[in-house]
Structure formats: structure tokens, C-alpha cells
Amino acid sequence: MVPLRWDLNFYSLIIDWNLMLSAVLDTETTGLSDPEIVEFAMVVVNTELEVIATYSSLIKPPKPIEPGAANVHGITDAHVQNAKTWAEYADENPEMVEHLKTAVLSGHNIRSFDIKRVMSKHYPELVRSQMLDTLEVARRVMPKGAEGSPPNHKLGTLAEHLGLPAREAHRALSDVETCVDFIQWLCESRKCGVEDLVAEAQAAQDKKVGSLRSAMRPRK
């Protein structure tokens, strides 16, 4: 885990950024009902967004792919019948698993879907990882309905709205690369570093959790 401490005077996250890596990941799944991985991609980058490692593979799931999901990502049962299971793929890539467990996890909608509903089946501890969810960031910096904001915050819509390179949508590696482009755009447009985005995301999440806890406290 990245070494960190809180400076409460400035409410900012202090991290040894020389050690920080971000694992930008995406999964395509069997569907929304008890989703299992059918494609996984992850690009590990440093704070300069230089690529350290890339992982990408079809994955054989333990259940059939739902027709609705196949219509979205184009992956069918035939495509994955000879692919490795997640356990086999992970066993062959121990350094990938190490990055998953130690890097700042980044991606579009990863907090509520890719991590919470998919990857946590294999690594429950990931739900407590530090995350940079670019969907959450997009909603904060480009509120829906505000002047200059996109009509929605889907990754493809953001890419088109911002003039980012066009790629095949709903394929894991393409979505990861687009997400890296969006993080780069955020850094350039806001004149900040990846570390600032991570700190801001952590502060926003802590504030959200604090508000939820306050709302759940019994009233006297």
C-alpha cells in the first residue's frame, strides 16, 4: 500500500509520490446479474502517466454470457471458451496481482462496479483500496446541466465531448486507454498532477462517507 498520512491542517493527503503507481483497469462481464469477468485490462502508470506495465486478456467465466451483455461488448461464449479462467490468469501474472493490491486503483465507475461487484469476489480487500474513480471526478468537475458539460458522463461521451482519441467502446483495453487520456486531460486542464486528483478523490469520498454516517446516526 502507498505510504500516506493526513495533514489535518490543510486537509490534504501527503504521499510518497515516488512510490505511487496507479493501476487503471476495466472489466467486461457476463452481465449485470452477479457479473463475472469475460475480459480484463489494466495499465499501470506512474505519476507522469508513463506506462509501467500492461495486462489484457479474455477470461473464461464460470457462467454463460448474457445476450444483453454480448450485444454491448461483442464478446460471446465462443470467444472465451478456450481462454484462461481468472484463477489461471492471475497465477500466471503474480506481478499484476501485486499491482492490484498495492497501487492506487483507477478507472471509470470502478468503485461501484469493477471493484465492488466484480474484482472483490477474488480480492475482498480491494474495496478498501485508495481509488481514483474518473466517473466520480467527471460528475464533480463537469456537473450535468452546467454550461460546457457533456450530456452524460459515460466514458465514450466524455471522450467525444473533449476531443480525445476515438477507440472501440466497451472493450477493456480500449476503455482503459481512454480513461488514461481522460486523466491526462484532467491534469492538463486543471494544471495539477495525478497525485492531486487522487488526494481530491480521497477527500471527496471521506466527506461522502462522513455524511452518510451522520445521516444514519439516531436522532435524540
LINRA-V869735 format. One record per residue. N is the residue number from 1. RES is the residue in three letters. SS is DSSP state (alpha for helix, beta for strand, coil for the rest). PSI is psi in whole degrees, 0 to 359 (999 if undefined). Layout:
n->N res->RES ss->SS psi->PSI
n->N res->RES ss->SS psi->PSI
This chain:
n->1 res->MET ss->coil psi->145
n->2 res->VAL ss->coil psi->130
n->3 res->PRO ss->coil psi->133
n->4 res->LEU ss->beta psi->162
n->5 res->ARG ss->beta psi->159
n->6 res->TRP ss->beta psi->130
n->7 res->ASP ss->beta psi->98
n->8 res->LEU ss->coil psi->336
n->9 res->ASN ss->coil psi->325
n->10 res->PHE ss->coil psi->1
n->11 res->TYR ss->coil psi->48
n->12 res->SER ss->beta psi->148
n->13 res->LEU ss->beta psi->124
n->14 res->ILE ss->beta psi->119
n->15 res->ILE ss->beta psi->149
n->16 res->ASP ss->coil psi->91
n->17 res->TRP ss->alpha psi->341
n->18 res->ASN ss->alpha psi->336
n->19 res->LEU ss->alpha psi->354
n->20 res->MET ss->coil psi->128
n->21 res->LEU ss->coil psi->150
n->22 res->SER ss->beta psi->129
n->23 res->ALA ss->beta psi->103
n->24 res->VAL ss->beta psi->118
n->25 res->LEU ss->beta psi->162
n->26 res->ASP ss->beta psi->148
n->27 res->THR ss->beta psi->144
n->28 res->GLU ss->beta psi->143
n->29 res->THR ss->beta psi->177
n->30 res->THR ss->coil psi->344
n->31 res->GLY ss->coil psi->187
n->32 res->LEU ss->coil psi->343
n->33 res->SER ss->coil psi->110
n->34 res->ASP ss->coil psi->63
n->35 res->PRO ss->coil psi->139
n->36 res->GLU ss->coil psi->152
n->37 res->ILE ss->beta psi->132
n->38 res->VAL ss->beta psi->341
n->39 res->GLU ss->beta psi->137
n->40 res->PHE ss->beta psi->139
n->41 res->ALA ss->beta psi->145
n->42 res->MET ss->beta psi->131
n->43 res->VAL ss->beta psi->122
n->44 res->VAL ss->beta psi->124
n->45 res->VAL ss->beta psi->159
n->46 res->ASN ss->coil psi->188
n->47 res->THR ss->coil psi->346
n->48 res->GLU ss->coil psi->6
n->49 res->LEU ss->coil psi->27
n->50 res->GLU ss->coil psi->134
n->51 res->VAL ss->beta psi->125
n->52 res->ILE ss->beta psi->321
n->53 res->ALA ss->beta psi->151
n->54 res->THR ss->beta psi->135
n->55 res->TYR ss->beta psi->136
n->56 res->SER ss->beta psi->130
n->57 res->SER ss->beta psi->148
n->58 res->LEU ss->beta psi->150
n->59 res->ILE ss->coil psi->135
n->60 res->LYS ss->coil psi->116
n->61 res->PRO ss->coil psi->163
n->62 res->PRO ss->coil psi->8
n->63 res->LYS ss->coil psi->161
n->64 res->PRO ss->coil psi->155
n->65 res->ILE ss->coil psi->130
n->66 res->GLU ss->coil psi->142
n->67 res->PRO ss->alpha psi->321
n->68 res->GLY ss->alpha psi->321
n->69 res->ALA ss->alpha psi->318
n->70 res->ALA ss->alpha psi->325
n->71 res->ASN ss->alpha psi->332
n->72 res->VAL ss->alpha psi->306
n->73 res->HIS ss->alpha psi->350
n->74 res->GLY ss->coil psi->7
n->75 res->ILE ss->coil psi->126
n->76 res->THR ss->coil psi->172
n->77 res->ASP ss->alpha psi->326
n->78 res->ALA ss->alpha psi->325
n->79 res->HIS ss->alpha psi->331
n->80 res->VAL ss->alpha psi->2
n->81 res->GLN ss->coil psi->331
n->82 res->ASN ss->coil psi->9
n->83 res->ALA ss->coil psi->165
n->84 res->LYS ss->coil psi->150
n->85 res->THR ss->coil psi->167
n->86 res->TRP ss->alpha psi->319
n->87 res->ALA ss->alpha psi->318
n->88 res->GLU ss->alpha psi->317
n->89 res->TYR ss->alpha psi->318
n->90 res->ALA ss->alpha psi->320
n->91 res->ASP ss->alpha psi->327
n->92 res->GLU ss->alpha psi->347
n->93 res->ASN ss->coil psi->65
n->94 res->PRO ss->alpha psi->329
n->95 res->GLU ss->alpha psi->329
n->96 res->MET ss->alpha psi->315
n->97 res->VAL ss->alpha psi->321
n->98 res->GLU ss->alpha psi->318
n->99 res->HIS ss->alpha psi->318
n->100 res->LEU ss->alpha psi->321
n->101 res->LYS ss->alpha psi->344
n->102 res->THR ss->alpha psi->336
n->103 res->ALA ss->coil psi->164
n->104 res->VAL ss->beta psi->123
n->105 res->LEU ss->beta psi->129
n->106 res->SER ss->beta psi->154
n->107 res->GLY ss->beta psi->176
n->108 res->HIS ss->coil psi->113
n->109 res->ASN ss->coil psi->30
n->110 res->ILE ss->alpha psi->329
n->111 res->ARG ss->alpha psi->313
n->112 res->SER ss->alpha psi->344
n->113 res->PHE ss->alpha psi->288
n->114 res->ASP ss->alpha psi->320
n->115 res->ILE ss->alpha psi->305
n->116 res->LYS ss->alpha psi->317
n->117 res->ARG ss->alpha psi->343
n->118 res->VAL ss->alpha psi->292
n->119 res->MET ss->alpha psi->333
n->120 res->SER ss->alpha psi->343
n->121 res->LYS ss->alpha psi->328
n->122 res->HIS ss->coil psi->327
n->123 res->TYR ss->coil psi->84
n->124 res->PRO ss->alpha psi->331
n->125 res->GLU ss->alpha psi->345
n->126 res->LEU ss->alpha psi->336
n->127 res->VAL ss->alpha psi->341
n->128 res->ARG ss->alpha psi->5
n->129 res->SER ss->coil psi->157
n->130 res->GLN ss->coil psi->134
n->131 res->MET ss->beta psi->150
n->132 res->LEU ss->beta psi->93
n->133 res->ASP ss->beta psi->111
n->134 res->THR ss->alpha psi->339
n->135 res->LEU ss->alpha psi->316
n->136 res->GLU ss->alpha psi->319
n->137 res->VAL ss->alpha psi->315
n->138 res->ALA ss->alpha psi->319
n->139 res->ARG ss->alpha psi->329
n->140 res->ARG ss->alpha psi->315
n->141 res->VAL ss->alpha psi->341
n->142 res->MET ss->coil psi->70
n->143 res->PRO ss->coil psi->141
n->144 res->LYS ss->coil psi->130
n->145 res->GLY ss->coil psi->346
n->146 res->ALA ss->coil psi->153
n->147 res->GLU ss->coil psi->130
n->148 res->GLY ss->coil psi->358
n->149 res->SER ss->coil psi->154
n->150 res->PRO ss->coil psi->164
n->151 res->PRO ss->coil psi->335
n->152 res->ASN ss->coil psi->179
n->153 res->HIS ss->coil psi->23
n->154 res->LYS ss->coil psi->149
n->155 res->LEU ss->alpha psi->316
n->156 res->GLY ss->alpha psi->321
n->157 res->THR ss->alpha psi->317
n->158 res->LEU ss->alpha psi->315
n->159 res->ALA ss->alpha psi->315
n->160 res->GLU ss->alpha psi->317
n->161 res->HIS ss->alpha psi->323
n->162 res->LEU ss->alpha psi->357
n->163 res->GLY ss->coil psi->30
n->164 res->LEU ss->coil psi->159
n->165 res->PRO ss->coil psi->136
n->166 res->ALA ss->coil psi->134
n->167 res->ARG ss->coil psi->167
n->168 res->GLU ss->coil psi->122
n->169 res->ALA ss->coil psi->153
n->170 res->HIS ss->coil psi->31
n->171 res->ARG ss->coil psi->138
n->172 res->ALA ss->alpha psi->309
n->173 res->LEU ss->alpha psi->320
n->174 res->SER ss->alpha psi->317
n->175 res->ASP ss->alpha psi->323
n->176 res->VAL ss->alpha psi->315
n->177 res->GLU ss->alpha psi->322
n->178 res->THR ss->alpha psi->323
n->179 res->CYS ss->alpha psi->319
n->180 res->VAL ss->alpha psi->319
n->181 res->ASP ss->alpha psi->320
n->182 res->PHE ss->alpha psi->319
n->183 res->ILE ss->alpha psi->319
n->184 res->GLN ss->alpha psi->317
n->185 res->TRP ss->alpha psi->317
n->186 res->LEU ss->alpha psi->315
n->187 res->CYS ss->alpha psi->316
n->188 res->GLU ss->alpha psi->316
n->189 res->SER ss->alpha psi->330
n->190 res->ARG ss->alpha psi->0
n->191 res->LYS ss->coil psi->53
n->192 res->CYS ss->coil psi->174
n->193 res->GLY ss->coil psi->169
n->194 res->VAL ss->alpha psi->322
n->195 res->GLU ss->alpha psi->326
n->196 res->ASP ss->alpha psi->321
n->197 res->LEU ss->alpha psi->318
n->198 res->VAL ss->alpha psi->315
n->199 res->ALA ss->alpha psi->318
n->200 res->GLU ss->alpha psi->318
n->201 res->ALA ss->alpha psi->319
n->202 res->GLN ss->alpha psi->318
n->203 res->ALA ss->alpha psi->319
n->204 res->ALA ss->alpha psi->319
n->205 res->GLN ss->alpha psi->319
n->206 res->ASP ss->alpha psi->321
n->207 res->LYS ss->alpha psi->319
n->208 res->LYS ss->alpha psi->314
n->209 res->VAL ss->alpha psi->319
n->210 res->GLY ss->alpha psi->320
n->211 res->SER ss->alpha psi->320
n->212 res->LEU ss->alpha psi->319
n->213 res->ARG ss->alpha psi->320
n->214 res->SER ss->alpha psi->320
n->215 res->ALA ss->alpha psi->334
n->216 res->MET ss->alpha psi->349
n->217 res->ARG ss->coil psi->137
n->218 res->PRO ss->coil psi->138
n->219 res->ARG ss->coil psi->139
n->220 res->LYS ss->coil psi->999
